[in-house]
């Protein structure tokens, strides 16, 4: 068996960071949903009462688009986070899924849910 790369408290630190990020996203998502709801209900009122307010309509579309873009990004990040938590429980956390090399600690500290090392991520063109 190969030696464990991280100490237990180090792994706990990453786990805490992942869970904190997850909570932050869920909270933000909840907030965005409330904003969306209020935008939606205002829009229905505006639409019937002031049909000439096309500028507002444009802003609203932009907000809607922005919110939905944010939401798909959040969903993606949430998936990355839960995969990372999975890797922690399997003991494969911190290993590049592509080349199998260890992901540098500095990178994991910046992006706790990173699944590839910098080299492989660049190679993937992202
Ligand atoms: Zn790699």
Boltz pocket constraint, residues with backbone or C-beta under 6 A from the ligand:
constraints:
  - pocket:
      binder: B
      contacts: [[A, 96], [A, 97], [A, 98], [A, 99], [A, 100], [A, 101], [A, 116], [A, 117], [A, 118], [A, 119], [A, 120], [A, 121]]
      max_distance: 6.0
